[in-house]
Amino acid sequence: MQQWRWRSKLSSVVRRVLFFWVVILSTAVNTLPAQAQIPTQYFGMSMSASRLYSAWPAVPFGSTRLWNTRTGWAQLNGAPYSYDWSILDMWLDAAQTQGVDVLYTFGQTPQWASSKPSDSICQYGPGECDPPNDLNADGTGTNLHWKNFVIALVTHAAGRIKYWELWNEPQGGVYWTGTFAQMVRLAKDARAIILSLDPNAILLSPGTGLQHRAVGWTTKYLAAGGGQYADVIAAHGYVNGYCPQTRPDPTVIPRRISSFRQMLKTYGQAGKPLWITEGSWGETVPTCFTNQDAQAAFVAQFYLLYKSSGVQRLYWYAWDTGMRGTLWNGTTTLKPGIAYAQVASWLIGAGLSGCSATGTIWQCTLTRSGGYQALAVWDASKTCTTSGCTTSVFTYPSQYVSYRDLDGNSAKLIGTTVQIGLKPILLEN
């Protein structure tokens, strides 16, 4: 009897200890640290100026980027010491009402301030891609045209703009023709002015890209000392395909980001956050990439793989331009727009531990508090055409009991396998 009582007391103690550790371990596994949760601000959105006169996008995003919104330097500062803030104020008021923050992108030198006022190669107007006429090729000069504009803009915005991207795609030739010394001087002067007026402001490097020509420009800019004037490194994340041979392929993103980070490390910039300030599948006309299911697949893979690669923000371009990455056609949210909303619901507030591929099968693991686990999975070898999307058989881990798709549907998992294709689905426990 005494031996039984001793064993009973021992087993009771063991049960308490085991319970204690189960609670501790469960808490460790099931409680996601706040810093690991994906914020709404990871989802950024670019829109056309027409958004000011019609409905705000009905999808989640936490930040908007002001480019191609009638708020460029040339449009705000049409003559020396003359400023028209009316369109900018409409954007800032709308952003405040919707609860999103604002990224302002500098660009478009006014013709009156341009060093080549008749330059016809510029994308938006004569002389708008050239440096100011009071800034020398070696970076010397008064640079007063630029300084006066930055002072006026930041003073007027009064903290309503926190994020400042120095220039749009300077590598392209149609947005910037100046020297690296001139761009570094613009960055130096802008940083001094902006932080003197708003110490909480965050400055971004010029937004270039992840492919050869753009990376080459960024390399030379950083070599010229431009990195010291940026808190965040900006890049544009388009994934190009060459129709009709290939479609835009987001699975190249991890490799491109890895290569880009190695370049940043070489120039002492590896510790800075990386934002994709513009990106999508790009042009839709002329192209073979017009199937909306394929576009929906692209959107989901794009956001999953950039986040898995450590990108902190990703600005889609654009909601409604009708040219690049269109999610809304003027009357209807298109399939890729619906997919955008779905993948936002998958990711916001979750933790993404990473994405990996076995052959053509990609898997991304997500977690939330309370023991939630999910697996985004797709087969990159499959296609979507007018006749439908091809699929393959995937044997899923036993803990998953249901799944969601990019059209907003959900279903129970039955058996041990599920059909997967180009469009990711989300398996949930």
C-alpha positions, 0 to 999 in steps of 0.5 A: 500500500505504501509503495502504491501511495509513493508511486501515486504521489510520484506520478502526480508530481510527474504529471504536474511537471509535464503539464508545466512544460507543456504549457511553457512549450505551447506558449513558446510555439503558439505565441507569435512575437509581435515583431514577427507578424507581417504588418499591413504596411507590407502591402503598399499600393500605387494608384492613378490620379483618378483615385482622387475622384472615385472609390478608394481600392477595396483591398487591404494595404497600409501605404501608398506611393505617390508617383504618376499621381500629378505630384512630381516636382514639375507639377508642384513647382511650375515656376520659381517660388511658385507652388500648387499643393492642391493635388498633393493635399487631396492625396494626403487627405485621402491617405489620412482618411483611409489610415495609410501612410505615404511614400513620396517619390522625387522626380521630374525636374521642372523645365524652368529649372532644367539644365536641358530644358528642350531635352525631348528624350524625357518620359514626362516632358522636355527637360524633366529627366535632366539635373537642375541648371545650378548643379554641376556635373561634379556635384558642386553648385548652389543647388538652390532650385532643389533645396527650395523645393524640398524645403517648401514641400516638407514644410507644407506636408508637415509630417503627413509624409514620413517616407521619401524616395529620392528619385524614380528609376534613374537608371532608365535614361528617360527619368534621369540623365545626370551624373552619380555625383549630382544624384549623391548631392541631391540625396545629401541636401534632401537628407539634411533639409528633411531631417531638420524639418522632420526628425522622424522622417525616413529616407530611401535610396533612388528606386532602381531594380534587381536586374543587371542594368539597374543593379549596375546603376545602384552599384555605382551610386553606392560607390559614389557614397550615396548609401550614407544618405539612405535609411532604407534601400529601395528597388523596383521588383518587376519580373519580366517574361519574354512572350511567347516563350516564357511568362513572368516567373516570380520564382526567380525572386529569391535568387535576385534578392540574394544577389542584390543583398550581396552587392549591398554588403560589398558597399556596407549597406547590408544592414538596411531594410530593403523595400520594393517600392514598385513592382508587378508583372509589368506591361499587359499590352502587347504581351501573352500574359493576359490570363487572369488566373495566371495573373492571380497566381503571379500576385500570390507568388510575388508577395509570398516570395518577396516576404520570404526573402526578407523584403519589408514593404512591397508596393504594387504597381498599380491598382488601376493604370490599365497598363501595368499590373492592373487589378481593377478595370474601372468597374470591376476588381479583376481576378488578380485583384481578388487574389491580392485581397486573399493573399493579404488575408493570408499574410497580415498578422501571420509569421512567414518562416520561409518558402522553399522548393522541391523540384517545381513544388513550392511551399511557404510555412505560416503561423499565427498565435493559438497554434495556427499553422498553414502551408501555401503551396503551388506547382510552378510548372503548371499553366493557366489558359483560357481552357483552365489551369492544369494541376498535379497531385500533392500529398499534404502533411496530416495536420492540415484539414482544410484549404483556401484558394485565391478566389476566396473559396474554402473547402475541407481536405479529404484523404491524403492528397489535393490538386495544386497548380500555378495558383497557390492554395493555403492549407490550414490546420 
